[in-house]
């Protein structure tokens, strides 16, 4: 059975049990700073589990792509360790529980219609105190007690939030994979015979902030089965790497490297590492993560470089990983279309990174050569562990490569020191993960409130006759709230837009017969209602009251101009930079818009100008927006862009701007692009691994921004005593004058340096055959001070020179040692370091030239005295 067939069977089975098939989320978590990657099937569903959002269907199934990069050193060395894997899952959000989850798991695994495992080969583990799960397995399924194992660790808990016992299902692969007489050969033991294929988690408790556990208001089911493991069993192969999920990648790599699989153990490890890592990198890049030196981008860079290094072990010394992207697409593209649709972009990113790394490897070898040279010069026979780790971490050098190079030069490498540095890094990574936390505690006053609330504010900003259906004061639903109370209010109908899709919530007022509420923000409740965050400014509001909802028109108008502008900007970015650009987040406020997008490399000034021009061109064309409601399938056929991280129902809202932009969007927009008036970019920057950010203003805020810029220009013209049109010419003329003055100043400074040097030459001392000059001089800058030293070096052919000067209440120090004295052991960097310490500073440099700074000018004389005494002490006179 092919992996694609197993995946399809899983989804079809649970769909037949009333589950909604949830598409795999991006590997990049959306609105979840607690995760670096989506690392489990339930990770993108966390808002459902902790009650922040109530799903349309409480039964969900998915096949979720996941990344876990802890212990990547084991990849290729074990049968089932991967950096990216697929988690098959079925979930219940407050609907069915243990009995159904266990019954359906057994049906799916043993029924000939689905997987068809021999029931006699299946065993399970349960939490010792979970008698309910034990009873279902034993009495309903009929599993003998001897094949039900009680394990203390069968309790799923990641800290604060939902948690509970779990049961794991194991498949017995037979005598060829382990002897039952081995004490570790049992489900849950360290063996290759009993393979865990499915974990069913019964979320029935809240792990509270104080460490206590209380029953959940709504019990949940969270299960996970590894597609790779199931496939290895059903294809009867020794490891996951021998399945059709990996083998085509291995075979193609063998062709490139001209090697044969399963004939050399070291080659096999390399082939498996490459197959694993290229899948992970291709999928991550497809989801907008680009190689970089931080965060997710650093993870991808490390994996890609590991794969390149293993390619070198196979004798491949050219970029080749990019050639494997099409193979990944042929295996996975039927379900994950992004790896096919974005193939050219993924290949380009990977090839560019490969080429850069080949250059970096050369740099690393050069650095390694310097380390060996320095160690030998110091009489050492070993390269330090910290240095070896730096080579590994920064340049991608594996420890064995450093060892090989060292051995060729008659040296060893400190393995213990390397391991200690590696463990420090792991500890830091674990600490960072622990600090981010897990899920929210389930519950809250609106968790069970299901009253209907309809948003009717796309066109009209004022609505009379709405009714208050819920009031929350503090942590409780209340019947009324009086003046001064900060409350959450839900209406049966509202014109207020709730924060969503990057657009901020509306503000305004809710007015009743004898009360007024000032609405400061609007968000969504777990069941999707609009929640008005308000202050009761007068009177008393009660559930059932009739009200008039009035949205602040100026705020809404400013906001919708920015929202429509983000659509135009998105299209302009794709047109100018390439179709690989995708939205990675946005913020639409009344006074500005912020748009984050995936893009590798910087953006030129000309490109920014063209992007801005294209957006304004669409505004000035005065195109009327067309908004339709379509099925999701219809919208995708039309070519509508779906936005990063957003979830869409069966019917979606399609926003079209002429023939220019077509996006799925539930937000508020202008009726015609001409209403935007003007679009002006105010900043562009990189904010992370392959993600850039543009901030811009529109309408009256764009006018105010331009007025501000014009005011600055007028002020500049006044200072230049010029009219606006002549400002560039005037500045250009001033630049010329500054350059000329700088040349004159340099010439004068050179003359002063010669004069100063001439007067200092007579102050030099000769002790023990060494000429020493330590003196305070007048020099306005470090450059001027270095100029005097250079003049003295021509006059004192063999000398140690230390000069100090006070400039702008700070101390500057420069030391120089002639070449023959360097050979005798005099070191300018060491001399200047000790001298600078005397006046509260620091510095250093080469043996022949060094400089430093100090904070205390009153100690300059003392510093120079220390420098002179240090030199004299080396002559064995003092």
C-alpha positions in Angstrom: 0.0 0.0 0.0 1.5 3.3 -1.1 1.9 6.1 1.5 -0.5 8.3 -0.5 -3.1 5.6 -0.3 -2.7 5.2 3.5 -3.1 9.0 3.9 -6.2 9.0 1.8 -7.7 6.0 3.6 -7.1 7.7 7.0 -8.9 10.9 5.9 -11.7 9.0 4.2 -12.3 6.7 7.2 -12.7 9.6 9.7 -14.7 11.6 7.2 -17.1 8.6 7.2 -17.3 9.0 11.0 -18.5 12.6 10.6 -15.1 14.4 10.8 -14.2 17.5 8.8 -11.0 17.1 6.9 -8.7 20.0 7.9 -6.0 20.8 5.4 -2.4 20.7 6.7 -1.4 24.0 8.2 1.8 25.8 7.3 4.9 24.6 9.1 5.2 28.1 10.4 2.8 28.6 13.4 0.2 31.3 12.9 -0.3 33.6 15.9 1.5 31.1 18.2 4.8 32.4 19.6 5.1 29.4 21.8 6.3 27.3 18.9 9.2 27.6 16.4 7.6 25.0 14.1 4.3 23.1 13.9 5.5 20.0 15.7 2.4 17.9 16.1 -1.0 17.3 14.4 -2.8 19.1 17.1 -0.5 22.2 17.2 -2.5 24.3 14.7 -5.7 23.3 16.5 -4.7 24.6 19.9 -7.3 27.4 19.9 -10.0 24.7 19.6 -8.5 22.6 22.5 -8.2 25.5 25.0 -11.6 27.0 24.1 -10.5 30.2 22.4 -12.3 29.3 19.3 -15.2 26.8 18.8 -14.9 24.8 15.5 -17.8 24.5 13.1 -17.5 20.8 13.4 -16.2 19.4 16.7 -14.9 16.3 14.8 -11.7 17.0 12.8 -9.2 14.9 11.0 -6.0 15.8 9.2 -2.6 14.8 7.9 -0.3 17.5 9.2 3.3 18.1 8.1 5.5 18.6 11.2 9.1 19.5 12.0 11.1 18.5 15.0 14.8 19.2 15.0 16.0 18.0 18.4 18.8 15.4 18.2 19.2 15.8 14.4 22.5 13.9 14.8 20.4 10.7 15.0 18.9 11.2 11.6 20.1 8.5 9.2 21.5 6.4 12.0 18.2 5.1 13.2 15.3 3.6 11.3 12.7 6.2 12.2 14.3 9.5 13.2 13.2 12.4 11.0 13.3 16.2 11.0 10.0 16.3 9.1 7.2 13.8 9.3 3.5 13.6 8.7 1.2 13.1 11.7 -2.2 11.5 10.9 -4.7 12.7 13.5 -8.4 12.6 14.5 -9.7 15.0 17.1 -12.8 15.6 19.1 -13.5 19.0 20.6 -15.9 18.3 23.4 -17.8 15.6 21.4 -16.9 11.9 21.5 -14.5 10.5 24.0 -12.6 7.3 24.9 -15.0 4.7 23.7 -15.4 6.0 20.2 -11.7 6.9 19.9 -10.6 3.3 20.9 -13.3 1.6 18.8 -12.5 3.6 15.7 -8.8 3.1 16.0 -9.3 -0.6 16.2 -11.7 -0.6 13.3 -9.3 1.4 11.1 -6.3 -0.7 11.9 -7.9 -4.2 11.6 -10.6 -3.9 9.0 -9.6 -5.3 5.6 -11.4 -2.3 4.0 -8.9 0.0 5.6 -5.5 -1.1 6.9 -6.1 -4.8 7.6 -3.6 -5.5 10.4 -3.8 -9.0 12.0 -5.5 -8.2 15.4 -3.2 -10.8 17.0 -0.2 -8.5 16.3 -1.6 -5.5 18.2 -0.9 -4.6 21.8 -1.6 -1.4 23.8 -0.3 0.6 26.7 -2.5 2.6 29.1 -2.1 4.9 32.1 -2.2 2.8 35.3 -5.1 4.8 36.8 -7.1 4.9 33.6 -9.4 2.0 34.3 -11.9 3.3 31.8 -9.5 2.9 28.8 -8.4 -0.5 30.1 -12.0 -1.7 30.3 -12.8 -0.5 26.7 -9.7 -2.3 25.3 -10.4 -5.5 27.3 -14.2 -5.8 27.4 -15.3 -4.0 24.2 -12.5 -4.7 21.8 -11.7 -8.0 23.4 -7.9 -7.5 23.8 -6.5 -10.0 26.2 -5.3 -8.5 29.5 -1.8 -9.8 28.8 -1.6 -7.5 25.7 -2.6 -4.4 27.7 0.4 -2.8 29.5 0.1 -0.2 32.2 2.8 2.5 31.9 3.2 5.5 34.3 4.5 7.7 31.5 1.2 7.4 29.6 0.0 10.8 30.6 0.2 13.7 28.1 1.0 17.0 29.9 2.9 20.0 28.4 2.3 22.3 31.4 -0.5 24.8 31.8 -3.6 23.9 29.7 -5.5 20.7 28.7 -3.9 17.3 29.5 -4.8 13.8 30.3 -4.0 10.1 30.1 -3.1 8.4 26.8 -3.1 4.9 25.2 -0.6 3.8 22.7 -1.1 1.0 20.1 1.9 -1.2 19.1 2.4 -3.5 16.1 4.4 -6.7 16.6 6.7 -7.0 13.6 7.7 -10.6 14.4 10.6 -12.8 15.5 12.9 -11.4 12.9 12.9 -8.1 14.8 13.4 -9.3 18.4 13.4 -12.2 20.8 10.6 -12.2 23.4 13.0 -13.5 26.0 14.8 -10.2 25.9 13.6 -8.2 28.9 13.3 -5.1 26.7 11.3 -6.8 24.0 7.7 -5.7 24.9 5.5 -2.8 23.9 7.1 0.3 25.4 10.5 -1.3 25.7 13.7 -0.5 23.8 13.3 -2.8 20.9 12.7 -3.0 17.1 9.9 -5.6 17.3 7.0 -3.7 18.9 6.5 -0.6 16.9 4.3 2.2 18.2 1.9 3.2 15.4 -0.8 5.4 17.2 -1.2 7.4 20.3 -4.6 8.4 21.6 -4.6 11.2 24.1 -7.7 11.7 26.3 -7.7 15.4 27.3 -9.9 15.4 30.3 -8.1 17.7 32.8 -6.9 21.3 33.0 -3.4 21.7 34.3 -3.9 25.0 36.3 -1.5 27.8 36.9 -1.1 26.7 40.6 -0.1 23.1 39.4 -3.4 21.6 40.3 -5.5 19.4 38.0 -9.2 19.9 37.5 -11.7 18.2 35.1 -12.1 20.0 31.8 -15.4 21.7 31.0 -15.2 19.9 27.7 -13.3 16.7 27.2 -11.3 16.3 24.0 -9.6 13.6 21.9 -6.2 14.2 20.3 -4.6 11.4 18.4 -1.5 11.0 16.3 -0.2 8.2 14.0 3.0 8.5 12.1 2.4 8.0 8.4 6.1 7.0 7.9 5.8 4.2 10.5 2.5 2.9 9.1 4.0 2.9 5.6 7.1 0.9 6.7 4.9 -1.8 8.2 2.5 -2.0 5.3 5.3 -2.0 2.7 7.2 -4.6 4.9 10.5 -2.8 4.8 13.2 -2.5 7.5 13.1 1.3 8.0 11.1 4.4 7.1 13.8 5.3 4.6 13.0 2.2 2.5 9.4 3.3 2.0 8.1 5.1 -1.1 8.2 8.3 0.9 12.1 8.4 0.9 13.4 5.7 -1.5 12.9 7.7 -4.8 15.0 10.5 -3.2 17.7 8.1 -2.2 17.7 6.5 -5.6 18.1 9.8 -7.4 20.9 10.8 -5.0 22.7 7.5 -5.8 22.5 8.4 -9.5 24.0 11.9 -8.8 26.8 10.5 -6.6 27.3 7.3 -8.6 27.0 5.1 -5.5 24.8 2.1 -4.7 22.4 2.0 -1.7 22.8 -0.7 0.9 26.4 -1.7 0.0 28.3 0.7 2.4 27.0 1.6 5.9 28.6 5.1 5.9 27.1 5.9 2.4 23.7 4.7 3.5 23.8 7.1 6.5 24.7 10.0 4.1 21.9 9.0 1.7 19.3 8.9 4.5 20.4 12.2 5.9 20.1 13.9 2.5 16.7 12.3 1.8 15.4 13.5 5.2 16.8 17.0 5.1 15.9 17.8 1.5 12.2 17.0 2.3 12.3 19.3 5.3 14.1 22.2 3.6 11.9 22.0 0.5 8.7 22.1 2.6 9.9 24.8 4.9 11.0 27.0 1.9 7.6 26.4 0.3 6.0 27.7 3.5 8.1 30.9 3.3 11.1 30.1 5.5 14.4 31.1 4.0 17.9 30.2 5.2 19.3 32.8 7.6 21.4 33.1 10.8 18.5 33.2 13.2 15.3 31.4 14.2 13.6 29.1 11.7 16.0 30.3 8.9 19.0 29.1 11.0 17.4 25.6 11.4 16.9 25.3 7.7 20.4 26.6 6.9 21.9 24.0 9.3 19.9 21.2 7.7 20.8 22.2 4.2 24.5 22.5 5.1 24.4 19.1 6.8 23.0 17.6 3.6 25.7 19.3 1.6 28.4 17.9 3.9 27.0 14.4 3.5 26.9 14.9 -0.2 30.7 15.6 0.0 31.1 12.3 1.8 29.5 10.7 -1.2 32.0 12.6 -3.5 29.5 15.2 -4.7 31.4 18.5 -4.7 28.9 20.7 -6.5 25.4 22.0 -5.8 23.0 19.1 -6.2 20.3 19.3 -3.5 18.1 21.6 -5.7 17.9 18.8 -8.2 16.0 16.6 -5.6 13.2 19.1 -5.2 11.3 17.7 -8.2 11.6 14.2 -6.7 10.1 15.5 -3.4 7.3 17.0 -5.4 6.6 13.8 -7.3 6.3 11.9 -4.0 4.3 14.5 -1.9 2.8 16.8 -4.5 -0.5 15.0 -4.8 -1.5 16.1 -1.3 0.9 19.0 -0.7 0.5 21.0 -3.9 2.8 23.8 -2.7 6.0 21.8 -3.3 5.0 21.5 -6.9 3.5 24.9 -7.5 6.5 26.6 -5.9 9.2 24.2 -7.3 11.2 26.8 -9.2 11.3 29.2 -6.3 12.3 26.4 -3.9 15.0 25.2 -6.3 16.4 28.7 -6.7 16.6 29.3 -2.9 18.3 25.9 -2.3 20.7 26.3 -5.1 21.7 29.8 -4.0 22.3 28.6 -0.5 24.3 25.6 -1.7 26.6 27.8 -3.7 27.1 30.1 -0.7 27.9 27.2 1.5 30.6 25.8 -0.8 32.2 29.2 -0.5 31.8 29.1 3.3 33.4 25.7 3.5 36.5 27.2 1.9 36.5 30.0 4.5 36.1 27.4 7.2 39.1 25.4 5.9 41.1 28.6 5.9 40.1 29.3 9.5 40.9 25.8 10.5 44.3 26.2 9.0 44.9 29.3 11.1 43.8 27.4 14.2 46.3 24.7 13.5 49.1 27.2 12.8 48.4 29.2 16.0 48.2 26.0 18.1 51.6 24.7 16.7 53.2 28.1 17.2 52.2 27.9 20.9 53.6 24.5 21.3 50.1 22.9 21.5 49.1 19.5 20.0 45.3 19.9 20.3 42.6 22.1 18.8 40.3 23.4 21.5 36.7 22.0 21.8 35.2 25.5 21.7 37.0 26.3 18.5 35.9 23.0 16.9 32.3 23.8 18.0 32.5 27.2 16.4 33.6 25.6 13.2 30.6 23.2 13.4 28.0 25.9 14.4 29.1 28.7 12.2 30.7 27.0 9.2 28.9 23.7 9.3 32.0 21.7 9.8 31.2 18.2 11.3 33.5 17.2 14.2 35.0 14.3 12.2 36.1 16.7 9.4 37.9 18.9 11.9 39.5 15.7 13.3 40.6 14.5 9.9 42.2 17.9 9.1 43.9 18.0 12.5 45.2 14.5 12.1 46.7 15.4 8.8 48.7 18.0 10.7 49.8 15.7 13.5 47.2 17.1 16.0 44.1 16.0 17.9 40.8 17.8 18.8 39.3 18.2 22.3 36.2 16.0 22.0 35.1 16.6 25.6 35.2 20.4 25.1 33.2 20.1 21.8 30.5 18.0 23.5 30.3 20.5 26.4 29.7 23.4 24.0 27.1 21.3 22.1 25.3 20.5 25.4 25.3 24.2 26.3 23.6 25.1 23.1 21.0 22.3 23.6 20.4 23.6 27.1 19.8 27.1 25.8 17.4 25.8 23.2 15.5 23.8 25.7 15.2 26.7 28.1 14.0 29.0 25.3 11.3 26.4 24.4 10.2 26.0 28.0 9.9 29.8 28.5 7.2 30.0 25.7 4.6 27.9 27.4 1.9 25.8 25.9 -1.9 26.3 25.8 -4.3 28.4 27.7 -6.4 26.9 30.4 -9.8 25.9 29.0 -12.9 27.8 30.1 -14.0 31.4 30.5 -17.4 33.2 30.7 -18.1 33.0 27.0 -16.9 29.4 26.4 -20.4 28.0 26.4 -22.3 31.1 25.2 -23.8 30.2 21.8 -26.2 33.1 21.2 -26.2 34.2 17.6 -24.6 37.5 16.7 -24.6 38.8 13.1 -22.2 41.3 11.6 -24.1 43.7 9.2 -21.6 46.5 9.0 -19.9 46.2 5.6 -22.0 49.0 4.2 -23.9 50.7 7.1 -22.1 52.1 10.1 -25.2 52.8 12.1 -27.7 50.2 13.2 -30.9 50.9 15.2 -32.9 48.2 17.0 -30.0 45.8 17.9 -30.4 43.9 21.2 -28.0 43.2 24.0 -27.8 39.4 24.4 -24.8 39.1 26.7 -22.8 41.2 29.2 -19.5 40.1 30.8 -18.2 42.0 33.8 -14.9 40.6 35.2 -15.0 36.8 34.8 -18.8 36.4 34.9 -21.8 36.7 32.7 -24.1 39.3 34.3 -27.6 40.7 33.7 -26.6 44.4 33.9 -23.7 46.8 34.4 -23.7 50.3 35.7 -21.7 53.5 34.9 -17.9 53.2 35.1 -17.9 49.4 34.5 -15.6 47.9 31.9 -17.6 45.3 30.1 -17.8 42.9 27.2 -21.0 43.2 25.3 -22.5 41.0 22.6 -25.4 42.2 20.4 -27.7 40.1 18.3 -26.7 42.3 15.3 -23.8 44.7 15.0 -22.1 47.1 12.6 -18.8 46.9 14.5 -16.1 44.8 12.8 -14.3 42.4 15.1 -10.5 42.3 14.8 -9.6 39.7 12.2 -7.3 39.1 9.2 -5.0 41.9 10.3 -7.8 44.5 10.4 -8.2 46.1 13.9 -11.6 46.2 15.6 -13.9 49.2 15.2 -14.5 51.8 17.9 -17.6 53.9 18.5 -20.7 54.0 20.7 -23.6 51.8 21.7 -26.5 54.0 22.9 -29.7 52.8 24.7 -32.7 54.7 26.0 -30.9 55.6 29.3 -27.3 54.6 28.9 -24.2 55.0 26.7 -21.3 52.7 26.1 -18.0 53.8 24.6 -16.7 50.9 22.4 -12.8 50.8 22.4 -12.2 47.5 20.6 -14.0 44.5 19.1 -12.8 40.9 19.1 -14.3 37.5 18.4 -15.7 35.2 21.1 -15.0 31.4 21.0 -18.2 30.8 19.1 -17.5 33.6 16.7 -19.7 36.4 18.0 -18.5 40.0 17.9 -17.4 41.0 21.5 -17.5 44.8 22.1 -14.9 45.9 24.7 -16.7 48.9 26.2 -16.9 51.3 29.1 -20.4 52.2 30.5 -20.0 56.0 30.3 -23.6 56.7 31.6 -26.6 54.9 33.0 -27.1 51.1 33.4 -27.1 48.6 30.5 -29.0 45.3 30.8 -29.4 42.1 28.8 -32.4 42.5 26.5 -32.0 46.3 26.0 -32.6 47.7 22.6 -29.7 49.8 21.4 -28.3 51.8 18.5 -24.8 50.8 17.4 -22.7 53.6 15.9 -19.3 52.9 14.4 -16.8 55.8 14.4 -17.0 56.7 10.7 -13.6 58.5 10.4 -11.8 55.6 12.0 -13.5 53.0 9.8 -12.9 55.1 6.6 -9.2 55.5 7.4 -9.0 51.7 8.2 -10.7 50.5 5.0 -8.4 52.6 2.8 -5.4 50.9 4.4 -7.0 47.5 4.0 -7.7 47.8 0.3 -4.2 49.2 -0.1 -2.7 46.0 1.4 -4.4 44.0 -1.4 -3.0 46.3 -4.0 0.4 46.2 -2.3 0.4 42.4 -2.2 -0.2 42.2 -6.0 2.4 44.9 -6.7 5.0 43.0 -4.7 4.4 39.9 -6.7 4.6 41.8 -10.0 7.9 43.6 -9.1 9.7 41.0 -6.9 8.2 37.7 -8.2 5.3 35.3 -7.6 7.2 33.7 -4.7 6.1 36.7 -2.5 3.4 35.8 -0.1 1.8 37.6 2.8 3.3 36.6 6.2 1.2 38.8 8.4 -0.4 42.2 8.3 -1.8 45.0 10.5 -4.4 47.4 9.2 -5.0 50.4 11.5 -6.6 53.7 10.9 -3.3 55.6 10.7 -1.1 53.1 8.9 -0.7 49.7 7.4 2.0 47.1 8.0 2.6 44.3 5.6 5.0 41.4 6.2 5.9 39.1 3.2 8.3 36.4 2.3 11.3 37.4 0.1 15.0 36.5 0.0 17.5 39.3 -0.4 17.1 43.1 -0.1 14.8 45.4 -2.1 16.4 48.2 -4.1 15.2 51.8 -4.0 14.2 51.5 -7.7 12.0 48.4 -6.9 10.3 50.2 -4.0 9.6 53.2 -6.2 8.1 50.9 -8.8 6.0 49.1 -6.1 4.6 52.4 -4.9 3.9 53.6 -8.4 1.9 50.5 -9.2 -0.3 50.8 -6.1 -1.0 54.5 -6.8 -1.7 53.8 -10.5 -4.5 51.4 -9.4 -5.8 54.1 -7.0 -5.9 56.8 -9.6 -7.6 54.5 -12.1 -10.7 54.6 -9.8 -11.6 50.9 -10.1 -14.8 49.7 -8.4 -14.4 46.8 -6.1 -16.5 43.7 -6.8 -17.3 41.5 -3.8 -18.8 38.0 -4.2 -19.5 35.0 -2.1 -18.3 31.7 -3.6 -17.5 28.2 -2.6 -13.9 27.7 -1.6 -13.4 25.5 -4.7 -14.8 28.1 -7.0 -12.7 30.8 -5.5 -9.5 28.8 -5.9 -10.4 28.0 -9.6 -10.8 31.8 -10.1 -7.2 32.2 -8.8 -8.1 34.0 -5.6 -5.2 34.4 -3.2 -5.7 32.8 0.2 -3.8 34.6 3.0 -1.2 33.3 5.4 -2.6 31.3 8.4 -6.2 32.1 7.7 -8.9 29.4 7.9 -11.7 29.4 5.4 -15.2 27.9 5.5 -17.0 26.3 2.6 -18.3 29.7 1.5 -15.8 32.5 1.2 -15.9 36.2 0.4 -13.9 37.1 -2.7 -12.6 40.7 -3.1 -11.8 41.6 -6.7 -10.1 44.9 -7.8 -10.7 44.9 -11.5 -8.2 42.6 -13.3 -5.5 43.5 -10.8 -6.1 41.8 -7.5 -8.2 38.8 -6.4 -8.1 37.7 -2.8 -10.2 35.8 -0.2 -11.0 38.3 2.5 -13.6 38.9 5.2 -12.5 42.5 5.9 -13.9 45.9 5.1 -13.0 47.8 1.9 -13.5 50.9 0.0 -16.1 50.8 -2.8 -13.7 52.3 -5.3 -9.9 52.5 -5.3 -10.1 56.3 -5.9 -11.3 56.7 -2.3 -7.8 55.7 -1.1 -6.5 58.9 -2.5 -2.8 58.4 -2.1 -0.4 55.6 -1.0 3.0 56.3 0.4 5.7 53.9 1.6 7.3 55.1 4.7 9.7 52.2 5.6 10.9 48.8 4.4 13.1 46.4 6.4 14.0 42.8 7.1 12.4 41.4 10.2 13.4 37.8 10.3 14.4 34.8 8.2 13.3 35.6 4.7 10.6 37.9 5.9 10.5 41.6 5.1 8.1 44.4 6.3 6.7 47.4 4.6 4.9 50.2 6.4 2.8 52.7 4.5 0.1 55.3 4.9 -2.9 56.3 2.8 -5.5 59.0 2.3 -5.2 61.9 4.7 -2.4 60.3 6.7 -0.4 60.1 3.5 -1.1 63.8 2.9 0.0 64.6 6.5 3.1 62.5 6.0 4.0 64.3 2.8 3.3 67.7 4.4 5.7 66.7 7.2 8.3 65.8 4.6 7.7 69.1 2.8 8.1 71.0 6.0 11.5 69.4 6.6 12.5 70.3 3.1 11.4 73.9 3.7 13.5 74.0 6.9 16.4 72.6 5.0 16.0 75.2 2.3 15.9 78.0 4.9 19.1 76.8 6.5 20.8 76.6 3.1 19.4 80.0 2.2 18.0 78.5 -1.0 14.6 78.0 -2.6 13.1 74.5 -2.7 14.0 73.8 -6.3 17.7 74.6 -5.7 18.2 72.5 -2.5 19.9 69.5 -4.3 22.3 71.8 -6.1 23.1 73.7 -2.9 23.8 70.5 -1.0 25.9 69.3 -3.8 27.9 72.5 -3.7 28.3 72.2 0.0 29.5 68.7 -0.4 32.2 69.9 -2.7 33.3 72.6 -0.2 33.4 70.1 2.6 35.6 67.8 0.5 37.9 70.6 -0.3 38.1 71.7 3.3 38.8 68.1 4.3 41.7 68.0 1.9 43.0 71.3 3.3 42.6 70.0 6.8 44.3 66.8 6.0 47.3 68.7 4.6 47.4 71.0 7.6 47.1 68.0 10.0 50.0 66.3 8.2 52.2 69.4 8.6 51.2 69.7 12.3 52.0 66.0 12.8 55.5 66.6 11.3 56.0 69.6 13.6 54.7 67.7 16.6 56.8 64.7 15.8 59.9 66.8 15.4 59.5 68.3 18.8 58.9 64.9 20.4 61.9 63.1 18.8 64.3 64.6 21.4 62.1 63.2 24.3 62.9 59.6 23.3 64.9 57.5 25.8 67.3 54.7 24.9 67.6 52.0 27.6 69.2 48.7 27.2 69.6 49.4 23.5 65.8 50.0 23.0 64.4 53.4 22.1 61.3 54.3 24.0 59.0 57.3 23.6 55.9 57.7 25.8 54.3 61.2 25.7 51.1 63.3 25.7 50.4 65.3 22.6 47.7 67.6 21.2 45.7 65.7 18.7 42.0 66.4 18.0 41.1 62.8 16.9 42.4 59.3 16.8 43.3 59.8 13.1 45.4 62.8 14.0 47.1 60.8 16.8 47.9 58.0 14.4 49.4 60.6 11.9 51.9 61.8 14.6 52.9 58.2 15.4 53.4 57.5 11.7 55.7 60.6 11.4 57.7 59.4 14.4 58.1 56.0 13.0 59.9 57.5 10.0 62.2 59.5 12.4 62.8 56.7 14.9 63.6 53.7 12.8 63.7 51.3 15.7 61.5 52.2 18.7 58.5 51.6 20.9 56.2 54.6 20.7 53.2 55.3 22.9 51.3 58.5 22.5 48.2 59.8 24.3 45.9 62.8 23.7 42.7 64.2 25.2 39.9 64.8 22.8 36.3 65.7 23.7 36.9 64.7 27.4 38.1 61.3 26.4 41.5 59.7 26.1 43.0 58.4 22.9 46.0 56.1 23.0 48.2 54.7 20.1 51.2 52.4 20.4 53.6 51.3 17.7 56.5 48.8 17.8 59.1 48.6 15.0 59.4 45.1 13.3 62.8 44.1 14.8 61.5 44.9 18.3 58.3 42.8 17.6 60.7 39.9 17.0 62.2 40.6 20.4 58.9 40.1 22.1 57.5 43.7 22.4 53.8 43.8 21.6 51.9 47.0 20.9 48.5 45.4 21.7 49.5 44.2 25.1 51.2 47.5 26.0 48.2 49.6 25.0 45.8 47.3 26.8 47.5 47.8 30.2 48.0 51.6 29.6 44.3 52.1 28.7 43.2 50.2 31.9 44.8 52.9 34.0 42.5 55.6 32.6 39.3 53.5 32.7 39.4 52.2 29.1 40.4 49.3 26.9 41.7 48.4 23.5 44.3 46.3 21.7 45.6 45.4 18.4 48.5 43.8 16.5 52.0 43.4 17.8 53.2 46.3 15.6 50.3 48.7 16.0 47.4 49.2 18.4 45.0 51.8 19.8 42.8 52.2 22.8 40.4 54.6 24.4 39.9 55.8 28.0 37.3 57.6 30.1 39.4 59.5 32.6 41.7 62.2 31.1 43.2 63.0 34.5 44.9 59.6 34.4 46.5 60.0 31.0 49.9 60.8 32.6 49.7 57.7 34.8 48.7 55.6 31.7 51.8 56.8 29.8 54.0 56.1 32.8 52.7 52.5 33.0 53.3 52.0 29.3 56.9 53.3 29.6 57.6 51.1 32.6 56.2 48.1 30.9 58.6 48.5 28.0 61.5 49.2 30.2 60.8 46.1 32.3 61.3 44.0 29.2 64.8 45.4 28.7 65.7 43.9 32.1 66.7 47.3 33.4 63.8 47.7 35.9 
